[in-house]
Amino acid sequence: MTLLRSLLFAVLFYALTTLMVFPGLVVALASRRGMARYARAWGRLYLWLARTVLGVRMRVEGSVPATPMLVAAKHESAYETLALLALIDDPVIVLKRELADIPLFGRLTRRHGVIPVDRAASAGALRAMLQAADDARAQQRAVLIFPEGTRVPHGRAPRLQAGFAGLYARLGLAVAPVATDAGIAWPRGLVKRPGIVTLRFGETIPAGLPRKEIEAAVHGAINALNG
């Protein structure tokens, strides 16, 4: 039964996402703010399908930031990515450049607002990333980043990627850390398990801290549910 539900979820979500791409292009041309609302609706559709088809529910602890912050989240699955898109008002998302380069879908992500990260880490890629960060700051938007860089199984706590501290310094924003245990119900692969996914927004970490201090504070906060 779990496998069948997982298959049904995958078919429904990807089919509906594909259908949403073309109207999304029209929305993106009409209004960037409208694109933000459209993206939020996509995230809510994901959560609704997860709840009704898979029996995966979300529990939010702490306060979702109401002002522009650097939201630094644990990354265990796709679930928290879409959940945070639904919860946070109009965030700019730090993501791999390959995703922003996908035909049509990539155009939507760029219209919504992204800070692309290039694994090649060339000088040009770094300049583009910092320019995108400056644009996000000028627009007074939250920035969502997964500072460990990639999805990891629940219980793992790799060190933060080097680019996090540079982005933190560039933006000059306080940090809202987010811990999650999503990897338990939502592991890599097709099969998902019914259960409750917790997203815990920790205490705000101020702007302007030295690199070692901010990295230690964020690493500890986003791994608070690992125990």
trRosetta pair geometry for C-beta under 8 A, 3 or more apart (Angstrom, degrees):
i j d omega theta_ij theta_ji phi_ij phi_ji
1 4 5.7 -55 -147 37 33 111
1 5 6.3 32 155 -18 66 106
2 5 5.8 -55 -147 38 30 110
2 6 6.3 32 153 -21 64 108
2 191 5.9 55 133 -159 106 104
2 192 7.5 -150 -177 74 95 48
2 193 6.6 -4 -148 -107 134 57
2 194 7.6 -117 -112 -14 99 88
3 6 5.6 -56 -148 36 30 113
3 7 6.4 32 154 -19 65 105
3 190 7.5 44 -142 115 75 116
3 191 5.7 -43 -97 -102 67 107
4 7 5.7 -53 -148 36 32 112
4 8 6.3 32 153 -19 65 106
5 8 5.7 -54 -147 37 32 112
5 9 6.3 35 153 -22 65 104
5 53 5.7 156 -169 159 88 78
5 54 5.5 133 147 -104 117 56
5 55 7.5 -8 174 5 158 96
5 192 7.7 -97 106 64 101 92
6 9 5.7 -51 -148 34 31 113
6 10 6.4 30 154 -19 63 105
6 54 6.9 63 -87 -107 59 106
6 190 5.3 106 142 150 130 81
6 191 4.8 -112 -44 -118 170 45
6 192 5.1 152 -106 21 103 79
7 10 5.8 -56 -149 36 30 110
7 11 6.4 28 156 -17 65 107
7 190 7.1 21 -75 175 65 124
8 11 5.9 -56 -147 37 30 109
8 12 6.1 23 159 -14 66 111
8 53 5.6 -151 103 -162 109 125
9 12 6.0 -63 -145 42 26 106
9 13 5.9 19 164 -16 67 113
9 49 5.8 127 -141 153 86 109
9 50 7.0 64 -144 -96 134 51
9 53 4.5 157 -82 110 89 140
9 54 5.3 14 -68 -51 148 107
9 192 7.0 -35 53 30 158 133
10 13 6.2 -58 -138 39 24 105
10 14 6.1 9 170 -5 62 113
10 190 6.6 -43 -47 -145 148 89
11 14 6.7 -68 -144 44 19 98
11 15 5.9 17 162 -17 61 118
12 15 5.9 -63 -142 40 23 109
12 16 6.0 16 164 -13 64 113
12 49 5.8 -178 104 -138 125 133
12 53 6.7 -175 38 -68 147 159
13 16 6.1 -61 -145 41 25 105
13 17 6.1 26 157 -21 64 110
13 45 7.8 144 -127 128 77 100
13 46 6.4 59 -134 -114 119 74
13 49 5.5 169 -76 103 95 166
14 17 5.5 -49 -140 37 32 115
14 18 6.3 38 157 -22 63 103
15 18 5.9 -55 -153 33 29 111
15 19 6.6 25 151 -15 63 107
16 19 5.6 -54 -148 38 35 112
16 20 6.3 34 152 -22 66 108
16 45 6.4 -143 129 162 142 142
16 49 7.9 -171 31 -61 148 144
17 20 5.6 -58 -148 35 31 111
17 21 7.0 49 152 -42 63 92
17 42 7.0 72 -115 -150 82 113
18 21 5.9 -37 -158 2 35 116
19 22 7.4 -59 -172 27 37 99
19 23 7.9 17 148 7 65 108
20 23 6.2 -66 -156 50 46 102
20 24 5.5 56 149 -35 75 114
20 38 7.7 159 179 177 111 103
20 42 6.2 146 137 -97 162 106
20 45 8.0 -171 -58 28 153 165
21 24 5.4 -64 -152 34 27 120
21 25 6.8 33 154 -28 64 97
21 104 5.5 53 173 147 128 122
21 105 6.2 -63 -122 -79 122 73
21 108 6.7 -118 -142 -34 74 147
22 25 5.8 -40 -154 19 36 112
22 26 7.5 33 149 -11 59 98
22 104 7.9 -28 -78 -163 59 133
23 26 5.6 -53 -160 35 44 112
23 27 6.3 44 146 -19 72 105
23 38 8.0 -163 115 -142 94 135
24 27 5.4 -53 -146 39 37 113
24 28 6.0 42 153 -25 68 104
24 35 7.2 79 -169 -131 83 82
24 38 5.6 152 -121 150 85 144
24 108 5.1 16 136 -116 129 133
25 28 5.6 -49 -145 33 30 115
25 29 6.7 31 155 -18 61 103
25 104 6.8 -62 -70 -153 124 88
25 107 6.9 33 -113 100 95 127
25 108 6.8 -88 -78 -75 63 95
26 29 5.9 -56 -153 34 32 109
26 30 6.4 26 152 -18 65 110
27 30 5.7 -62 -149 38 32 110
27 31 6.9 -53 -180 50 66 81
27 34 5.0 -137 -173 128 93 112
27 35 5.5 143 125 -85 99 64
27 38 4.8 103 120 -49 161 153
28 32 7.5 35 -153 -102 59 51
28 34 7.9 -147 -79 87 27 95
28 35 4.6 61 -103 -93 66 126
28 38 7.8 -94 -57 48 72 149
28 107 7.1 127 116 134 166 92
28 108 5.8 -131 -64 -119 146 66
28 111 3.9 38 -156 137 118 167
28 112 7.7 -70 -113 -49 107 66
30 34 5.7 -18 91 52 103 153
31 34 3.4 81 78 5 115 111
31 35 6.6 -170 98 -13 62 77
32 35 5.3 -47 -154 29 37 117
32 36 6.8 43 146 -22 64 97
32 111 6.4 -148 -118 173 79 80
32 112 7.7 150 -163 -116 79 28
32 113 7.6 74 -174 -43 115 102
33 36 5.4 -44 -155 27 39 116
33 37 6.8 38 148 -15 64 99
33 90 7.4 -32 -132 -105 69 137
34 37 5.7 -52 -152 36 38 110
34 38 6.3 41 148 -22 67 105
35 38 5.4 -52 -146 36 34 115
35 39 6.3 36 154 -20 66 103
35 108 7.2 -173 -156 -160 116 75
35 111 5.1 -122 -146 127 167 107
35 112 5.2 -140 138 -88 114 67
36 39 5.8 -52 -148 35 31 111
36 40 6.5 32 151 -20 63 105
36 89 8.0 45 162 179 129 59
36 90 4.3 2 -159 -109 145 91
36 112 6.2 125 -87 -145 59 81
36 113 7.7 8 -86 11 99 116
37 40 5.5 -53 -149 35 34 113
37 41 6.5 38 151 -22 65 102
38 41 5.6 -51 -152 32 32 114
38 42 6.7 38 147 -22 63 101
39 42 5.5 -48 -153 30 36 116
39 43 6.7 38 149 -17 64 101
39 85 6.0 -98 148 179 99 119
39 108 7.8 154 -82 160 102 105
39 112 5.0 69 -51 -120 151 138
40 43 5.6 -50 -154 35 36 113
40 44 6.5 34 149 -17 66 105
40 85 6.5 -159 -105 147 51 79
40 86 5.7 111 -161 -122 69 49
40 90 7.9 -50 -52 -65 119 55
41 44 5.6 -55 -147 39 34 111
41 45 6.4 42 151 -25 65 101
42 45 5.6 -49 -150 30 32 114
42 46 6.7 37 150 -21 62 102
42 82 7.4 -104 122 -145 83 105
42 85 7.3 -32 81 122 93 137
43 46 5.6 -51 -155 30 35 116
43 47 6.7 31 151 -15 66 104
43 82 4.5 175 -132 -179 78 74
43 83 6.7 158 -176 -87 109 14
43 84 7.8 -107 -148 66 145 36
43 85 3.8 -169 -77 91 142 101
43 86 3.3 -156 120 -54 120 87
43 87 7.9 -109 138 -8 143 58
44 47 5.6 -51 -147 37 37 111
44 48 6.2 40 153 -22 67 105
44 86 4.7 133 -62 -130 67 124
45 48 5.7 -55 -147 36 31 112
45 49 6.4 29 156 -16 65 106
46 49 6.0 -58 -149 38 27 107
46 50 6.3 28 153 -20 63 109
46 79 8.0 178 148 -132 119 55
46 82 4.1 -32 80 153 160 151
46 83 7.7 -114 97 -59 118 57
46 86 7.4 -144 52 -42 102 130
47 50 5.6 -54 -146 37 31 114
47 51 6.3 29 156 -18 65 107
47 58 6.2 -38 -146 -13 117 134
47 82 6.9 -168 -46 121 80 107
47 83 6.1 99 -82 -102 113 76
47 86 5.9 -61 -15 8 133 171
48 51 5.8 -57 -148 37 29 109
48 52 6.1 7 163 -3 67 114
49 52 6.3 -64 -133 47 27 96
49 53 5.2 -5 -179 10 69 121
49 54 7.5 53 137 0 67 98
50 53 7.0 -54 -110 50 13 90
50 54 5.1 -39 -160 42 53 122
50 56 4.3 -60 166 68 100 110
50 57 8.0 168 118 -74 98 29
50 79 6.8 95 -115 -126 159 104
50 192 7.7 -84 -140 141 90 161
51 54 7.4 -6 -43 56 7 78
51 55 7.2 35 -165 -119 38 18
51 56 6.4 -98 -82 71 43 55
51 57 5.5 65 -117 -93 94 68
51 58 7.7 -72 -72 -1 108 83
54 192 5.1 -10 -151 95 140 127
54 194 6.3 -176 153 -88 67 66
55 194 3.4 -9 97 -124 123 109
55 195 7.5 72 120 -7 91 35
56 79 7.2 -97 147 -124 144 139
56 185 5.2 139 -123 151 110 138
56 186 6.8 68 -140 -61 155 101
56 192 6.3 -50 -48 153 137 127
56 193 7.7 97 -84 86 102 46
56 194 6.3 -138 -64 -132 60 42
56 195 6.2 5 -118 55 71 60
56 196 7.8 156 -162 -96 55 22
56 197 6.1 32 178 -16 100 110
57 195 7.7 -127 34 116 75 32
57 196 5.2 -28 73 -110 92 72
57 197 7.2 -175 89 23 39 74
58 83 5.9 161 -114 -134 145 131
58 196 7.4 138 -110 -162 10 69
58 197 5.4 -30 -107 69 63 95
58 198 8.0 136 -164 -97 56 23
58 199 6.6 1 -167 1 102 109
59 196 5.2 31 -14 176 116 115
59 197 7.0 176 23 84 74 42
59 198 4.8 -27 72 -104 103 70
59 199 7.3 173 85 25 51 65
60 64 6.8 -17 -178 -51 140 104
60 87 7.0 153 -104 -122 141 142
60 198 7.9 156 -88 -157 22 57
60 199 5.2 -17 -111 68 68 100
60 201 7.3 18 -174 -7 89 103
61 198 6.3 9 -2 -168 113 103
61 199 7.1 179 27 89 71 49
61 200 4.3 -12 67 -114 113 76
61 201 6.8 -169 94 27 58 67
62 200 5.6 88 0 -172 121 59
62 201 3.4 -151 101 68 125 79
62 202 6.3 -72 -106 -61 164 19
63 66 7.8 -53 161 -18 107 93
63 201 5.7 -111 61 94 40 138
64 87 5.3 -133 -125 164 140 108
64 88 6.5 -153 -173 -87 108 65
64 201 6.1 -169 -82 -45 41 159
65 68 7.9 55 141 -154 126 4
65 69 4.5 -89 -165 19 165 132
65 71 6.5 -146 21 -81 134 104
65 88 7.0 19 58 -125 90 100
65 142 6.4 135 92 -106 127 136
65 176 4.4 -115 -43 -56 128 158
65 201 7.2 -169 -31 -157 75 140
65 204 7.7 104 -97 -94 109 109
66 89 7.7 44 -141 11 49 129
68 140 5.1 -137 -33 179 150 63
68 141 5.8 122 -116 124 115 8
68 142 5.0 -156 -137 -68 58 57
68 143 7.9 49 -171 -9 90 73
68 173 6.3 -95 131 -126 88 131
69 142 5.5 2 48 -125 58 95
69 143 7.8 -119 108 37 39 69
69 173 5.4 156 -146 164 40 118
69 174 5.3 -49 -129 81 100 80
69 175 6.5 131 174 -125 104 17
69 176 4.5 78 115 -12 148 105
69 204 7.2 -104 -127 -131 146 106
70 142 7.5 173 -84 -164 21 69
70 143 5.1 -17 -116 67 66 103
70 145 6.6 -12 -175 17 92 116
70 167 7.2 141 -134 125 136 101
70 168 6.0 -166 83 -109 176 73
70 171 5.6 125 -67 84 118 154
70 173 4.5 138 -23 86 91 119
70 174 7.1 -167 27 94 85 31
70 175 4.9 -38 77 -103 99 71
70 176 7.3 169 80 21 45 69
71 84 6.8 164 134 -167 145 131
71 88 6.2 -85 -33 -96 165 156
71 91 6.6 -53 27 -124 132 142
71 142 5.7 35 -15 172 110 117
71 143 6.8 -176 24 86 74 46
71 144 4.7 -19 70 -106 112 67
71 145 7.1 151 81 25 58 63
71 175 7.6 142 -99 -161 20 61
71 176 4.8 -23 -108 68 70 103
71 178 6.3 24 -179 -16 93 120
72 145 5.6 -19 -108 74 66 93
72 146 7.7 126 -162 -114 57 22
72 147 5.0 5 -155 -20 109 121
72 164 7.2 66 -123 -152 125 124
72 175 5.3 -3 2 -165 118 113
72 176 7.2 162 23 75 68 47
72 177 5.2 -28 72 -108 97 65
72 178 6.9 176 87 20 45 78
72 218 5.0 -26 110 -153 157 123
72 221 7.8 82 86 82 112 118
72 222 6.1 -94 124 -62 92 131
73 80 6.0 -173 160 147 136 130
73 84 6.1 -93 -56 -70 164 156
73 144 6.8 -2 2 -165 119 90
73 145 7.4 160 23 84 76 42
73 146 5.6 -47 74 -99 82 71
73 177 7.5 149 -87 -167 41 48
73 178 3.9 -16 -109 65 85 116
73 180 6.9 28 -175 -10 98 117
73 222 6.4 145 -165 -132 23 120
74 80 7.1 21 83 88 73 175
74 146 7.4 27 161 -143 11 88
74 148 7.2 27 -135 6 54 129
74 178 6.5 -126 14 103 76 72
74 179 5.4 47 -7 -136 132 44
74 180 4.9 -159 72 31 114 85
74 222 4.2 161 -56 171 85 99
74 223 6.6 131 -95 -76 126 51
74 225 7.6 -128 23 43 165 107
75 80 6.8 -145 -117 68 50 127
75 81 7.5 43 -130 -60 94 94
75 146 3.7 43 -49 -158 131 136
75 148 6.0 -152 33 58 103 105
75 149 7.8 -138 43 65 143 25
75 150 6.7 -162 99 126 135 18
75 151 5.1 -104 138 -94 96 53
75 152 6.9 87 86 13 77 77
76 79 7.9 -22 82 44 86 102
76 80 6.8 76 42 1 80 128
76 151 6.0 81 -160 -156 17 84
76 152 6.3 -57 -106 68 64 59
76 153 7.0 53 -146 -155 93 16
76 154 5.5 42 -143 -71 143 71
76 180 6.0 -143 19 96 118 107
76 181 7.4 -11 33 -168 165 19
76 182 4.6 158 73 68 114 90
76 183 3.3 -99 174 -45 126 101
76 186 7.2 111 113 79 96 97
77 80 6.3 107 64 5 79 86
77 81 7.8 -131 106 0 55 93
77 151 6.3 87 -74 -139 25 126
77 182 4.4 -124 30 128 119 117
77 183 5.6 174 -37 -85 102 57
77 186 3.8 74 -154 112 168 116
77 187 7.2 -94 -90 -95 115 13
77 188 7.6 -152 -109 -64 78 54
78 81 5.4 -58 -163 33 50 120
78 82 6.5 33 153 -9 81 106
78 151 7.9 -33 -47 -85 56 141
78 186 7.1 -122 46 164 69 131
79 82 6.6 -71 -158 42 28 97
79 83 5.9 25 154 -20 68 117
79 182 4.5 -168 67 -160 125 133
79 185 7.6 39 -39 85 168 101
79 186 4.4 164 -21 -2 132 177
79 197 5.8 -116 138 -129 146 170
80 83 5.2 -56 -135 43 36 116
80 84 5.9 36 164 -21 70 105
80 178 7.4 157 -172 129 128 128
80 180 4.9 -110 -85 -40 141 174
80 182 5.0 -134 -37 -23 102 156
80 197 7.4 -149 -69 165 82 133
80 199 6.4 143 -127 -97 99 110
81 84 6.4 -61 -152 35 21 104
81 85 6.6 22 149 -18 59 108
81 146 7.8 -41 -89 -52 93 131
82 85 5.4 -51 -148 34 37 117
82 86 6.5 35 153 -18 66 104
83 86 5.8 -59 -155 37 32 109
83 87 6.2 20 153 -15 68 113
83 197 7.4 -140 -61 107 161 135
83 199 6.2 -165 127 -53 138 146
84 87 5.5 -57 -135 42 35 107
84 88 5.6 9 174 -1 74 114
84 91 7.2 -21 142 22 97 156
84 144 5.8 137 134 -138 133 142
84 178 7.0 121 -96 103 126 176
84 199 7.4 174 -73 -142 83 148
85 88 7.0 -55 -118 45 18 90
85 91 7.0 -118 -113 44 56 113
85 93 7.4 -14 -91 -73 99 135
85 144 7.7 -104 -76 14 64 172
87 199 7.5 -156 -22 104 166 160
88 91 4.6 33 110 -38 129 120
88 142 5.5 -103 175 80 125 153
88 144 6.5 157 58 -69 159 121
89 142 7.0 106 68 8 68 124
90 113 7.6 50 176 35 80 143
90 141 5.6 -96 121 -136 99 109
90 142 7.2 124 86 32 64 91
91 113 7.7 -160 121 90 38 118
91 141 6.5 144 -133 163 32 101
91 142 4.4 -52 -108 89 85 100
91 143 6.5 134 -167 -115 90 14
91 144 4.3 55 155 -21 145 110
92 113 4.2 -84 -108 140 81 112
92 114 6.5 168 -171 -100 76 19
92 115 6.0 70 148 -25 111 93
92 132 7.4 170 179 161 136 97
92 135 8.0 144 -110 95 155 91
92 136 4.1 -93 16 -112 162 125
92 139 7.8 113 -47 65 125 130
92 141 5.1 98 -19 108 99 128
92 142 7.1 -177 23 92 71 48
92 143 4.9 -26 69 -109 98 71
92 144 7.1 178 82 19 44 74
93 109 7.4 -78 60 -162 121 100
93 112 7.5 11 13 110 109 119
93 113 7.2 114 13 100 70 73
93 114 5.2 -32 68 -115 79 78
93 115 7.2 -154 97 24 33 75
93 143 7.8 165 -86 -161 21 57
93 144 4.9 -20 -110 65 68 107
93 145 8.0 156 -161 -75 49 47
94 114 7.3 133 -99 -170 21 72
94 115 4.5 -26 -101 67 72 107
94 117 6.1 50 179 -33 90 116
94 143 6.6 53 -33 174 100 97
94 144 6.6 -151 16 92 79 55
94 145 4.1 20 32 -104 137 84
94 146 7.3 -153 81 20 104 64
94 167 7.2 0 -92 -135 147 166
95 99 5.0 -61 144 60 125 136
95 100 6.4 138 86 -41 108 97
95 109 7.2 -69 53 -178 145 142
95 114 5.6 -52 32 -156 103 122
95 115 7.6 125 18 66 57 58
95 116 6.7 -35 74 -112 68 54
95 117 6.8 -158 103 18 20 95
96 99 5.1 94 71 0 84 100
96 100 7.6 -165 99 1 48 87
96 116 7.4 12 147 -156 20 73
96 117 5.8 -57 -104 66 40 91
96 119 7.2 6 -141 -39 100 98
97 100 5.5 -62 -153 43 44 109
97 101 6.0 37 152 -21 74 112
97 116 4.1 71 -97 178 76 115
97 117 6.3 -135 -32 71 81 36
97 118 4.7 18 -16 -85 144 71
97 119 7.7 -128 26 -3 106 71
97 125 7.3 -75 -55 -140 149 116
98 101 5.8 -65 -148 39 30 110
98 102 7.4 54 151 -46 61 84
99 102 6.0 -26 -162 -10 39 113
99 105 7.8 -76 -179 120 70 113
99 106 6.7 162 140 -100 45 88
99 109 6.6 61 132 -17 93 175
100 106 4.8 91 169 -150 34 96
100 109 5.2 -123 -113 92 71 130
100 110 5.7 92 -162 -62 104 92
100 114 5.4 -160 -94 88 126 154
100 116 4.7 -87 24 -94 153 117
101 106 5.0 -104 78 -123 1 161
102 105 4.4 -15 100 66 120 108
102 106 4.2 154 52 -39 59 100
102 109 8.0 71 45 6 100 128
103 106 6.5 5 -49 23 9 107
103 107 7.6 5 -172 -13 39 103
104 107 5.8 -51 -147 27 22 112
104 108 6.9 20 153 -15 58 102
105 108 5.7 -54 -157 33 36 112
105 109 6.6 34 149 -19 67 103
106 109 5.6 -51 -147 34 37 110
106 110 6.4 34 156 -17 67 104
107 110 5.9 -56 -149 38 31 108
107 111 6.3 31 153 -19 64 107
108 111 5.7 -56 -147 37 31 111
108 112 6.3 33 154 -20 65 105
109 112 5.6 -54 -150 35 32 112
109 114 5.1 23 153 -35 97 138
110 113 7.7 54 -175 -77 29 18
110 114 5.9 -71 -97 27 47 108
113 135 7.9 -153 -142 115 100 114
113 136 6.7 117 178 -97 121 92
113 139 7.6 -113 -122 68 146 161
113 141 6.6 -14 147 112 163 167
114 132 7.1 -30 104 -169 49 144
115 129 5.7 69 178 -152 94 74
115 132 4.3 160 -115 113 72 129
115 133 5.7 50 -118 -65 136 72
115 136 6.7 -49 -58 -27 112 139
115 143 6.8 23 -9 -149 135 115
115 145 7.9 -30 60 -85 129 100
115 167 7.5 101 142 -129 160 131
116 125 7.7 -97 109 -157 99 89
116 128 6.7 -21 63 124 105 119
116 129 6.6 -116 74 -90 58 80
116 132 6.8 129 18 -22 69 165
117 125 7.9 70 -166 166 34 114
117 129 6.3 57 -97 -106 57 131
117 163 6.6 149 -130 88 122 172
118 121 6.3 -178 95 -57 85 33
118 122 6.5 -39 108 24 141 84
118 125 3.4 -85 39 -151 140 146
118 126 8.0 -99 47 -47 110 51
118 128 7.7 64 -14 60 123 125
118 129 7.5 -130 9 -47 88 116
120 125 6.2 133 72 -11 93 155
121 125 6.3 -125 -130 77 16 131
121 126 6.7 42 -166 -57 61 101
122 125 4.6 96 54 6 79 103
122 126 7.0 -143 94 -6 42 86
123 126 5.7 -55 -150 35 32 112
123 127 6.5 33 152 -19 65 105
124 127 5.7 -53 -149 35 33 111
124 128 6.4 33 153 -19 65 105
125 128 5.7 -54 -149 36 32 113
125 129 6.4 34 152 -21 65 105
126 129 5.7 -53 -149 34 32 112
126 130 6.4 26 156 -14 66 107
127 130 5.9 -58 -146 40 30 107
127 131 6.2 32 154 -21 65 108
128 131 5.7 -54 -146 36 30 112
128 132 6.4 31 154 -19 63 105
129 132 5.8 -55 -152 36 30 111
129 133 6.5 32 149 -20 64 104
129 163 7.6 -54 154 -157 157 132
129 167 7.7 -77 154 -90 111 103
130 133 5.4 -48 -148 34 37 115
130 134 6.5 41 151 -21 65 101
130 170 5.9 -131 -138 -138 88 156
131 134 5.6 -49 -150 33 34 113
131 135 6.5 37 149 -21 64 102
132 135 5.5 -50 -149 33 35 114
132 136 6.6 37 151 -20 65 102
133 136 5.7 -51 -150 33 34 112
133 137 6.5 33 152 -18 65 105
133 143 7.2 23 -130 -109 77 155
133 167 5.9 -152 -107 -141 143 83
133 170 5.0 47 125 116 147 132
133 171 5.7 -103 -177 -70 108 86
134 137 5.7 -55 -149 37 32 111
134 138 6.3 33 153 -20 66 107
134 170 7.3 -82 -62 167 72 111
135 138 5.7 -54 -147 36 31 112
135 139 6.3 22 156 -12 65 110
136 139 5.9 -63 -148 43 29 106
136 141 5.1 -93 -162 63 78 103
136 143 5.3 72 151 -78 153 108
136 171 7.2 -32 89 -116 113 109
137 140 7.4 28 178 -76 35 40
137 170 7.9 -133 -37 135 141 80
137 171 5.5 -174 -77 -140 114 68
137 172 7.1 65 -131 42 137 96
137 173 7.5 -147 -109 -44 94 109
143 167 7.5 -146 133 164 150 120
143 171 6.2 -111 17 -110 148 154
143 173 7.0 147 26 39 110 157
145 164 6.5 151 136 -118 144 89
145 167 6.6 130 -75 100 161 155
146 149 6.7 -166 109 -40 91 9
146 150 7.6 137 118 -39 127 12
147 160 4.5 -17 147 -140 109 104
147 161 6.1 -152 180 31 57 85
147 164 4.0 46 -139 -99 107 144
147 218 6.1 25 44 140 163 137
147 219 7.9 -108 99 -77 129 68
147 222 7.2 167 43 0 109 163
148 152 6.4 -59 130 -9 144 126
148 157 7.8 -118 -106 -160 141 43
148 158 5.1 112 -160 69 110 98
148 159 7.6 146 -127 94 79 24
148 160 6.0 -82 -86 -108 52 50
148 161 6.7 118 -166 -20 16 87
148 222 7.6 -155 -26 106 111 144
149 158 7.5 -69 38 97 104 133
149 160 7.8 132 -25 -165 94 44
149 161 4.0 106 -63 -51 116 128
151 183 7.8 145 -176 -93 96 109
151 188 6.9 132 121 -74 137 105
152 156 4.0 -115 160 81 123 127
152 157 7.7 168 106 -66 155 22
152 158 6.0 -178 -77 -2 153 109
152 183 7.5 -53 99 -79 53 152
153 156 5.3 84 62 -6 73 118
153 183 5.4 139 -161 178 43 145
153 187 6.9 16 -124 -134 86 95
153 188 7.5 -73 -82 -2 82 106
154 181 5.9 51 -131 -157 129 66
154 182 7.6 -172 -77 68 108 44
154 183 3.4 -174 -43 78 89 119
154 184 5.2 13 -22 -53 167 71
154 187 7.8 -83 -2 -92 101 85
154 226 7.2 179 -179 -122 69 69
155 183 7.8 -115 4 85 71 140
155 226 5.6 122 -119 -158 36 91
156 226 7.9 -134 43 -131 21 127
157 219 7.1 93 178 -177 106 95
157 223 4.5 36 -115 -117 121 148
157 226 5.9 -23 -58 -88 115 169
159 215 7.9 18 -170 176 87 122
159 219 7.1 -27 -138 -111 51 140
160 164 4.9 -64 168 27 121 148
160 165 7.5 106 115 -35 132 87
160 215 5.2 -142 37 -146 139 97
160 218 6.6 55 -77 91 146 120
160 219 5.7 -114 -35 -74 106 102
161 164 5.6 115 70 -21 75 97
162 165 6.9 -55 -174 29 48 102
162 166 7.2 36 142 -9 72 112
163 166 5.5 -63 -155 43 48 113
163 167 5.9 46 153 -22 80 107
164 167 5.9 -62 -151 38 30 108
164 168 6.2 32 154 -21 67 108
164 215 7.0 116 89 -104 123 87
164 218 7.3 -148 156 88 143 160
165 168 5.5 -51 -146 36 33 116
165 169 6.4 31 156 -17 65 105
165 211 4.5 41 -159 -135 147 94
165 214 6.2 134 -117 78 86 123
165 215 6.0 -37 -71 -60 112 104
166 169 5.9 -55 -148 37 30 109
166 170 6.2 29 154 -20 64 110
167 170 5.6 -55 -144 37 32 112
167 171 6.1 23 161 -14 67 110
168 171 6.3 -61 -142 39 23 103
168 173 7.5 -110 -146 55 59 75
168 175 6.8 -19 -125 -66 114 118
168 207 7.6 -176 176 -133 85 72
168 214 5.7 161 136 153 164 156
169 172 7.4 19 178 -65 32 60
169 211 7.8 -31 -50 -81 122 85
171 207 8.0 -123 99 -123 82 119
172 207 5.3 56 -177 -169 51 144
172 208 7.3 33 -142 -59 73 78
173 207 5.7 -175 109 -85 10 120
174 204 5.2 21 157 179 130 109
174 205 6.4 164 -171 80 78 49
174 206 5.4 -48 -115 -130 98 35
174 207 5.0 -86 -68 -35 54 83
175 204 7.0 149 74 -162 48 60
175 205 4.1 -14 60 60 104 106
175 207 7.7 135 -19 -77 75 59
175 214 7.2 123 -11 -158 148 103
175 217 7.7 127 68 107 139 115
175 218 6.0 -62 150 -91 158 109
176 201 5.9 -17 177 -157 105 102
176 202 7.5 156 -174 57 54 67
176 204 5.9 -32 -91 -106 68 76
176 205 7.9 -167 -71 21 22 79
177 201 7.4 139 81 -157 49 49
177 202 4.3 -13 72 43 102 121
177 203 7.9 9 36 57 105 48
177 205 6.4 56 -24 -10 106 119
177 217 7.7 -144 -45 136 143 80
177 218 5.5 -179 -95 -137 119 66
177 221 3.4 65 106 116 163 132
177 222 5.0 -120 -171 -59 105 77
178 199 5.9 -12 -169 -170 110 90
178 200 6.8 149 -158 74 55 48
178 201 5.6 -23 -100 -96 79 60
178 202 7.2 -154 -80 3 28 84
178 222 6.4 26 71 -118 44 87
179 198 7.8 -3 106 114 85 100
179 199 7.7 154 79 -158 47 41
179 200 4.4 -14 59 60 95 107
179 202 6.5 71 -9 -42 101 109
179 221 6.5 -133 -47 151 103 58
179 222 5.2 166 -85 -158 68 35
179 223 6.5 -126 -120 -14 109 5
179 224 4.2 -96 -63 45 165 92
179 225 4.4 146 150 -3 118 101
179 226 7.9 -108 -158 -23 117 75
180 183 7.9 113 115 -7 94 76
180 197 6.6 10 -166 178 104 94
180 198 6.3 176 -139 88 57 62
180 199 5.3 -11 -95 -102 99 62
180 200 7.1 -177 -74 18 47 76
180 225 6.4 -107 110 47 7 147
181 184 5.2 2 155 0 94 117
181 185 8.0 75 118 3 83 90
181 197 6.7 -164 75 -145 72 59
181 198 5.3 37 25 43 103 98
181 225 4.6 -112 -54 145 94 133
182 185 6.6 -72 -163 51 48 90
182 186 4.9 -27 166 44 87 119
182 197 4.7 35 -104 -146 74 121
182 199 7.9 26 -52 -72 106 80
183 186 6.4 -79 -109 71 24 71
183 187 5.8 59 -174 -95 70 62
184 187 7.5 -9 -153 -53 9 88
184 193 7.3 -77 139 62 67 129
184 195 6.5 -81 111 102 105 160
184 197 7.9 176 54 -102 92 72
185 192 6.2 37 156 -175 73 88
185 193 4.8 -124 -140 70 60 85
185 194 7.1 -68 -141 124 112 10
185 195 4.0 -147 -90 57 121 116
185 196 7.4 171 -42 51 148 20
185 197 5.6 -108 42 -67 133 91
186 192 5.4 0 -109 -129 61 106
186 193 7.8 -127 -54 34 38 74
186 197 6.7 10 -6 -88 118 133
187 191 7.7 3 60 82 101 76
187 192 7.6 175 33 -109 65 56
187 193 7.8 43 3 -1 97 105
198 225 6.3 175 85 -118 122 152
200 224 6.2 -95 89 78 142 126
200 225 6.2 149 14 -49 132 118
202 205 7.9 26 103 -33 111 95
202 221 4.2 -137 52 -164 169 114
202 222 7.7 -110 -2 -67 135 47
202 224 6.4 139 -81 -13 125 150
203 221 7.5 -122 46 -120 72 130
205 209 7.2 -54 163 -6 102 143
205 214 6.8 122 148 -136 134 77
205 217 5.0 133 -127 132 139 136
205 218 6.5 -105 21 -70 167 76
205 221 7.1 -131 -43 -17 125 157
206 209 6.6 116 82 -41 82 101
209 213 4.4 -117 170 94 115 116
209 214 4.2 145 82 -59 118 91
209 217 7.1 16 108 12 171 141
210 213 4.7 81 61 12 82 109
210 214 7.0 -168 84 -7 36 89
211 214 6.3 -63 -144 39 26 102
211 215 6.1 20 164 -15 65 112
212 215 6.0 -60 -145 40 27 109
212 216 6.2 25 159 -18 64 110
213 216 6.0 -57 -147 37 27 108
213 217 6.3 23 157 -17 63 111
214 217 5.7 -57 -144 39 31 110
214 218 6.1 24 161 -14 67 110
215 218 6.1 -59 -142 41 27 105
215 219 6.0 27 160 -20 64 112
216 219 5.9 -56 -141 38 26 111
216 220 6.3 24 161 -16 62 109
217 220 6.2 -60 -151 37 25 108
217 221 6.3 18 157 -16 63 113
218 221 5.8 -60 -143 39 30 108
218 222 6.1 15 167 -10 69 110
219 222 6.6 -61 -139 40 23 98
219 223 6.3 0 166 2 59 119
220 223 6.4 -81 -150 49 23 98
220 224 7.1 56 151 -68 61 80
221 224 5.9 -17 -164 -34 36 113
223 226 4.6 -14 -178 -10 84 129
224 227 7.7 -44 175 6 40 102
